[in-house]
Amino acid sequence: VIEIDLNRGGLAAQWRIDPCGVLYELAALHPGAPARLRLGDQTLLLFQDSLAAEHVAHASVNSYRKHFGGFRQFFGDSRITRDGERWRASRARSQPAIAAAKPLEVAEVTRRIFTDTAGALLAKNSITLLDEHLDHAAGRVIAQVMLGFEPDEISATLAQDFRVLLRHASMTTWNVSGAVQLHDPVLRDDFDRTRLRLRDGLTAAVRRHTSTGTLPVLLDRLMAASDDLDSFAEVCALLFAGFDTTAAALGWALWLLAGAGSLQDRLRDEVSTRLTPRSAAAELLACDELNAFIAEALRIFPPIPILSRIATEADRIGDVPVNSGQKVLVSVIGLHHDRRWFPDPRKVSLARFPRGELPAELRGHYLPFGLGQRACPGGRIASAELSAALATLLHAARFERLSDAPLAFEWLASLRRAGGQHLKVRPTGGAMSCA
Ligand code: HEM
């Protein structure tokens, strides 16, 4: 077990600014090895191998509960943060609607919305910060798919509002007890006011749709009175889990393609032979090379970079003893960048995912959507959205990097590029209307 002191020294400084950068370094230096991280007066166990992931998230799932630190305030008491019976009760409210979402319909909604996005990016006619466009579009997709209405009905600035809440949550999360606690009254005030405004927006949307008899089934189930359910937290957690991850993945995918002109052209060719204003949504989902590339983008930059848990009883993971109450992190970055399974792990290689599928021998080593009973229920929705969104964007626009500035990460909830994804966007002549 590698011992790492995150209270002092160079790595400690880096951890405070860019914990994901540290995870990438650990994966490169000690592939697959477990580490004991000392942070404040706590010791976190970090695992980077598939057996540990399987143990924590599947085989011994009842010995570990979710751990969110300061993010708990953000996600509230919801399906994402609960455990045991309370999680099962939450899950039962949203699962039927998530399971009922049809990939072809998701692709159709995505194509419509991302056609607008391509238009907005091209209207800027030069260098663009992609993140806000991708956040907005992915927020529209998840709201349309899950609720059947635009997110503007809750808040005209939903994606930005979530980021305000996140900034406050992230301020406290990596400062576990014993380490410096940061209190920023301005951020706290923004957090409280934004939460209140979102709550009012949701209440008004529910009232409006109830009065017109158009309340979506999911909202009806989530808003049904119960002493033990925070409806607001459930709706926010679902919308947020649905858009922040997919927007982050799209940003990374476009950044990778912007640095690989010939791959971008190859994927654009694949997409353009299938995409016409009248082509069926199924065509958007059937581009094997594009799907292999999306799998690679999720591998290289997993939007959820760790699975975070607390042991509820003493346990042992491989040779490593685990105390009751100990924090256990499974580094998805560590798994995806283990060169024994993914040689030259920072390089895009479509051959790793023949026909866009994960080969059987890599099962357990590739976990962008987690695993076990707490795995992402939105994987099918996300996959359809990512394929349709990238197909639509690539058909309309060419993406280029500004420079090869070094990578730094921002990790508020999903893994993002520090400072955002700034790319040049030019027309390809393939933009089209999807009326
Ligand atoms: C690229 C997109 C996405 C990625 C990479 C992703 C990844 C993940 C991961 C890794 C987890 C498990 C976390 C853990 O075990 O600690 C998770 C959970 C979850 N995701 Fe996603 N997700 C994505 C999209 C979505 C979408 C579109 C939805 C909405 C339908 C969604 C809803 C959820 C929910 C509700 C949970 C909590 C499940 C539970 O504990 O019951 N996700 N996601």
Residues whose N, C-alpha, C, O or C-beta is under 5 A from the ligand:
A	BS01	HEM	R79 I80 I98 L238 A241 G242 T245 T246 A249 P303 I304 L307 S308 L367 P368 F369 G370 Q373 R374 A375 C376 P377 G378 I381 A382
